């Protein structure tokens, strides 16, 4: 199975993710960039960021809507869905569980080289999550 498809399979069900395997799909220089906050994750922190989100949304899943491939670039349209049942770490402080359901549109762009992910840019709309959780002035990082 290709590196990218392994990555997508793990990303669809982040609650079942093996963070070490997840991180192993990235090159040594590979990174994940949260475009909304500008936060860049490398190495173990890539897996940690996914694990934190899965902890806040234990039923988290990412519905794949479309996949586009052009040479070494893969673009994936996704809907991030889940119920906020755990503490969500925010720059402004932790958000206690609200019990509310999120359905957040997302677009991920991957660059692959030598069978590894060299970059993963995650584009989503924080205001959608903010509105769905009933939170004002939410800063993600």
Rosetta blueprint (number, residue, H / E / L):
1 X L
2 X L
3 X H
4 X H
5 X H
6 X H
7 X H
8 X H
9 X H
10 X H
11 X H
12 X H
13 X L
14 X H
15 X H
16 X H
17 X L
18 X L
19 X H
20 X H
21 X H
22 X H
23 X H
24 X H
25 X L
26 X E
27 X E
28 X E
29 X E
30 X E
31 X E
32 X E
33 X E
34 X E
35 X L
36 X L
37 X L
38 X L
39 X E
40 X E
41 X E
42 X E
43 X L
44 X H
45 X H
46 X H
47 X H
48 X H
49 X H
50 X H
51 X H
52 X H
53 X H
54 X H
55 X H
56 X H
57 X L
58 X L
59 X L
60 X L
61 X E
62 X E
63 X E
64 X E
65 X E
66 X E
67 X E
68 X E
69 X E
70 X E
71 X L
72 X L
73 X E
74 X E
75 X E
76 X E
77 X E
78 X E
79 X E
80 X E
81 X E
82 X E
83 X E
84 X L
85 X L
86 X L
87 X L
88 X E
89 X L
90 X L
91 X L
92 X L
93 X L
94 X L
95 X E
96 X L
97 X L
98 X L
99 X L
100 X L
101 X E
102 X E
103 X E
104 X E
105 X E
106 X E
107 X E
108 X E
109 X E
110 X E
111 X E
112 X E
113 X E
114 X L
115 X L
116 X E
117 X E
118 X E
119 X E
120 X E
121 X E
122 X E
123 X E
124 X E
125 X L
126 X H
127 X H
128 X H
129 X H
130 X H
131 X H
132 X H
133 X H
134 X L
135 X L
136 X L
137 X L
138 X L
139 X L
140 X L
141 X L
